Amino acid sequence: MRSIAVIGGGITGVTTAYALAKRGFAVTVFEKNRYAAMETSYANGGQLSASNAEVWNSWPTIFHGMQWMMRKDAPLLVNPKPSWHKLSWFAEFVSNVPNYKSNTIETTRLAIAARQYLYDWAETEQIDFDLKQRGILHFYRTQSSFEHAGHVSKLLAAGGLTRRAVTPEEMREIEPALTGRFYGGYLTESDASGDLHKFSQGLAAAAERLGARFLWNRDVRAVHSSGSTVQVDINEAHTPASAPTSALAFDAVVICAGVRSRSLAASLGDRLNIYPVKGYSITVPLTDEQSQRAAPNVSLLDDATKLVSSRLGVDRLRVAGTAEFNGYNQDIRADRIKPLVDWVQSYFPEINTRQVIPWAGLRPMMPNMMPRVGRGRRENVYYNTGHGHLGWTLSAATAEMLADLLESRE
Ligand SMILES: Cc1cc2nc3c(=O)[nH]c(=O)nc-3n(C[C@H](O)[C@H](O)[C@H](O)COP(=O)(O)OP(=O)(O)OC[C@H]3O[C@@H](n4cnc5c(N)ncnc54)[C@H](O)[C@@H]3O)c2cc1C
């Protein structure tokens, strides 16, 4: 298998293309946008966070989620209108509660492995993506949430991650810009943050230098596999569904299509129950000196609101979070953006928030919160998708795993 089609030019598609091109495969990436990383990989929280590897399949999280459903400004929102997709996803989510510990440990291991690949690639390819290796600080307002974090730390440690408890005084030393009253925090010094979109652009260019071909503006309308060859039917993006398609042939295909992977998989006889879990971000331009001084440099995770923040270069602060179960809907709702702006105003009151750039993206989330990496039902169909809330954190490792698998099958 030498010629490989990769469907999707988000972070998973770009890392897959790079890992395959490095091994000498003839790679063609199909992406319906004009550039890499324009969908969920565009303006995420920016965290490379092994410390956020805890999967959500646990009774306390489910209980919390049910309480949140009663509150309008809560981090979780579920559209009550039932759909088979949503119901089957939640049923599978609950059935994965027994795997909470093992999946948290496995995610931690993957995240640690991914970090090393990512740093190596960025150095080799000279990619500037506003990387800040100053750790990630999780903070807690209550004793019970802090104690729960202590239990999670044990699972993270079993996966190989060290993080340490810090007092409110130590938190202020670590991040002097942070105001507010806290019970305590956990600092993961090995975690980092940066701009995923910039990184994806840089790595796509590096993959091109290694010989990968990127076909932008191409909408993949169908993928067919005979077991030994793959046919990809494409159209220029934005042409009507009825327009005739052109077909290209490959030895194998890797599906990295984010929330669209589910329907492509179904057409190839595979079931990937990915649900689009919407999240929001704001990017605050730090245009004046006072805002730059008042903004945090250390990447943060606020446990109560589930919001994260990352400083991108000198003049941008990204704040992201919330989980909304509302189908394939990318509308930016003002009432979901407001809590993000309020969060900046309450913790970093000196930052000017007159102008913020809002964004919404759909996390491709599997019910067990684990990415799907490996072969499908057909011999030459592969998946590297379903990375949910940790796509950037995990993608370099899963791309390497997938590329190793393809190489071993040669
Ligand atoms: C608010 C928010 C905050 C987040 N914060 C973090 C964080 O701090 N750290 C972290 O690690 N992760 C974070 N994530 C998760 C992370 O951003 C995602 O897991 C990741 O971007 C998913 O990448 P992907 O390549 O799977 O999907 P995408 O980036 O969506 O890429 C899929 C690509 O496939 C293309 N495509 C789909 N179908 C077709 C087709 N038929 N033809 C052609 N092209 C097609 C799409 O156009 C798209 O570009 C966050 C997500 C959100 C929403």
PDBQT file of the ligand as one rigid body, heavy atoms in Angstrom, charges set to zero:
ROOT
HETATM    1  C1  LIG A 501     -14.035  25.021  22.395  1.00  0.00    +0.000 C 
HETATM    2  C2  LIG A 501     -13.017  23.920  22.195  1.00  0.00    +0.000 A 
HETATM    3  C3  LIG A 501     -11.857  23.925  22.948  1.00  0.00    +0.000 A 
HETATM    4  C4  LIG A 501     -10.919  22.898  22.782  1.00  0.00    +0.000 A 
HETATM    5  N1  LIG A 501      -9.755  22.967  23.473  1.00  0.00    +0.000 NA
HETATM    6  C5  LIG A 501      -8.808  22.013  23.289  1.00  0.00    +0.000 A 
HETATM    7  C6  LIG A 501      -7.553  22.102  23.954  1.00  0.00    +0.000 A 
HETATM    8  O1  LIG A 501      -7.282  23.049  24.685  1.00  0.00    +0.000 OA
HETATM    9  N2  LIG A 501      -6.650  21.109  23.746  1.00  0.00    +0.000 N 
HETATM   10  C7  LIG A 501      -6.914  20.044  22.940  1.00  0.00    +0.000 A 
HETATM   11  O2  LIG A 501      -6.071  19.150  22.820  1.00  0.00    +0.000 OA
HETATM   12  N3  LIG A 501      -8.085  19.955  22.260  1.00  0.00    +0.000 NA
HETATM   13  C8  LIG A 501      -9.033  20.910  22.418  1.00  0.00    +0.000 A 
HETATM   14  N4  LIG A 501     -10.216  20.843  21.738  1.00  0.00    +0.000 N 
HETATM   15  C9  LIG A 501     -10.452  19.681  20.855  1.00  0.00    +0.000 C 
HETATM   16  C10 LIG A 501      -9.723  19.806  19.527  1.00  0.00    +0.000 C 
HETATM   17  O3  LIG A 501      -9.795  21.119  19.056  1.00  0.00    +0.000 OA
HETATM   18  C11 LIG A 501     -10.339  18.806  18.535  1.00  0.00    +0.000 C 
HETATM   19  O4  LIG A 501     -10.307  17.516  19.092  1.00  0.00    +0.000 OA
HETATM   20  C12 LIG A 501      -9.586  18.778  17.219  1.00  0.00    +0.000 C 
HETATM   21  O5  LIG A 501      -9.469  20.060  16.670  1.00  0.00    +0.000 OA
HETATM   22  C13 LIG A 501     -10.298  17.861  16.233  1.00  0.00    +0.000 C 
HETATM   23  O6  LIG A 501      -9.494  17.774  15.067  1.00  0.00    +0.000 OA
HETATM   24  P1  LIG A 501      -9.983  16.915  13.840  1.00  0.00    +0.000 P 
HETATM   25  O7  LIG A 501      -8.904  16.923  12.843  1.00  0.00    +0.000 OA
HETATM   26  O8  LIG A 501     -10.493  15.605  14.313  1.00  0.00    +0.000 OA
HETATM   27  O9  LIG A 501     -11.278  17.693  13.298  1.00  0.00    +0.000 OA
HETATM   28  P2  LIG A 501     -11.343  19.031  12.432  1.00  0.00    +0.000 P 
HETATM   29  O10 LIG A 501     -10.368  20.025  12.879  1.00  0.00    +0.000 OA
HETATM   30  O11 LIG A 501     -12.776  19.445  12.395  1.00  0.00    +0.000 OA
HETATM   31  O12 LIG A 501     -10.878  18.535  11.006  1.00  0.00    +0.000 OA
HETATM   32  C14 LIG A 501     -11.688  17.727  10.199  1.00  0.00    +0.000 C 
HETATM   33  C15 LIG A 501     -11.543  18.280   8.781  1.00  0.00    +0.000 C 
HETATM   34  O13 LIG A 501     -12.170  17.384   7.868  1.00  0.00    +0.000 OA
HETATM   35  C16 LIG A 501     -12.746  18.149   6.829  1.00  0.00    +0.000 C 
HETATM   36  N5  LIG A 501     -13.795  17.354   6.213  1.00  0.00    +0.000 N 
HETATM   37  C17 LIG A 501     -14.822  16.704   6.825  1.00  0.00    +0.000 A 
HETATM   38  N6  LIG A 501     -15.574  16.063   5.914  1.00  0.00    +0.000 NA
HETATM   39  C18 LIG A 501     -15.004  16.296   4.702  1.00  0.00    +0.000 A 
HETATM   40  C19 LIG A 501     -15.324  15.902   3.378  1.00  0.00    +0.000 A 
HETATM   41  N7  LIG A 501     -16.389  15.122   3.124  1.00  0.00    +0.000 N 
HETATM   42  N8  LIG A 501     -14.544  16.333   2.374  1.00  0.00    +0.000 NA
HETATM   43  C20 LIG A 501     -13.452  17.123   2.627  1.00  0.00    +0.000 A 
HETATM   44  N9  LIG A 501     -13.097  17.523   3.858  1.00  0.00    +0.000 NA
HETATM   45  C21 LIG A 501     -13.860  17.119   4.885  1.00  0.00    +0.000 A 
HETATM   46  C22 LIG A 501     -13.298  19.378   7.565  1.00  0.00    +0.000 C 
HETATM   47  O14 LIG A 501     -13.476  20.472   6.682  1.00  0.00    +0.000 OA
HETATM   48  C23 LIG A 501     -12.241  19.634   8.623  1.00  0.00    +0.000 C 
HETATM   49  O15 LIG A 501     -11.289  20.589   8.216  1.00  0.00    +0.000 OA
HETATM   50  C24 LIG A 501     -11.171  21.847  21.860  1.00  0.00    +0.000 A 
HETATM   51  C25 LIG A 501     -12.324  21.865  21.096  1.00  0.00    +0.000 A 
HETATM   52  C26 LIG A 501     -13.250  22.894  21.246  1.00  0.00    +0.000 A 
HETATM   53  C27 LIG A 501     -14.481  22.911  20.390  1.00  0.00    +0.000 C 
ENDROOT
TORSDOF 0
